[in-house]
């Protein structure tokens, strides 16, 4: 999502309900917020880009409230005027150094008009100065700024969405790379180019901007380096805004625009992803269209509308030379996430072992079950690591598959540790027959009273209520992960039958 666009000073001046008047300094600025203060020095509390509102009570005893008469005669008045001018100059200099966008001066109740010395200081330091009339509360100015920012954000989001849709449509054309470049240049209002092959689109910088192309070439060389370079880089030259985006290995996308809006980076990033796919060694296929749909806000089920099934793969390099891009090509996919502790891929082909890699592969999954498949692949990779095997697959479709084998077995041994083999087998038989004493006794070949005694002993050793269905479910799950003992020999009846 692009950042919030600023509000232009001219938009505030055009609002007749506010009645603001430009007094001195530049007539245009980008306003990112509003702050009101009567402090002598509010600069420590500014982030930059604010319209600072003041009623003129702040800059010292010789500030906006006017000087105190120090004595009779013209010399005293001149000294007072000089002190006021100096105070205003220090005040405005601090605001300009802090990056304030403009100063709004409210006339009344302290001043009847904007002091001339303040206007001169703003003109001298290049800080826009606005007069706020008595009928306009500062809160009304702040609300107008927030409203204009919200409107600008809505417009920018709409522009970015339309640009993304146009880029996706261009990527589906018979000659997609030139189409994407042309669409991106039109969206940004400047020139774009591919490095190192030199293809360009859009309007180049004018001949007078001689430093633009060398600076852009330097950026492209940085991000297009074979290893160790940044994924993106920006710069400015002769008033033009430059950006470069890495496209896989040894390739990059460059943009040069006379202006830059908050959504331009988002639009260019989408184009960079599409161009990475379109210029890859493997021609773009259905996965490219799937990624385009995901970029446009679709769900995985809507984006991956191919026949499937899909396999999630988690991979960990077994050698230093293992290349994730080469792995993706070998598995027949461009849906690759190389970041994180393991490389993650999504493919519609059943993966096999790959040299230099250890793989965990999910069960075949539909497009609406990819989150489950991703978890299966992660656990399968853990098993592959533990067994030092090149590939492990998820095979258990039941609840046992929600845990790795090692974790499940460790939990089972810990839970059932207090029970002897005979008690474990009696508990297994009793649970298998839903707590029936007679059927459990018949299956185990022991007396029903022996079953009762052993189950009571299990409950005491485990300190669990065996009548609780949650406890029974947990114990049954745990018993699946321990090795069954040999069937116990029939016991001598410990009590009368019944």
Secondary structure, DSSP 8 states (H G I E B T S, - for coil): ------EEHHHHHT-TTTT-EEEES-S--EE-EEEE---S-GGGG--SSEEEEE-S--S-TTSTT-----SSSHHHHHHHHHHHHHHHHHHHHHHHHTT--EEEEE-SSS-SS--HHHHHHHHHHT-EEEEE-TTS-HHHHHHHHHHHHHHHHHHHHHHHHHHHHHHHHHHTSTTHHHHHHHHHHHHHTEEEEEETT--EEE----TT-THHHHHHHHHHHHHTSSSS--SEEEEEETTEEEEEEE-SSS-EEEEEESS--TTHHHHHHHHHHHHHHHTSSS---HHHHHHHHHHTT--HHHH--SS--BEEEEEEESSTT--HHHHHHHTT---EE--SSSEEEEESS-----TTEEEEE---B-GGGHHHHHHHHHHHHHHHHHHT-SEEE----SGGGGS-HHHHHHHHHHHHTTS-HHHHHHHHHHHHTTT-HHHHHHHHTS-HHHHHHHHHHHHHHHT--TTSHHHHHHHHHHHTTS-----------SS---
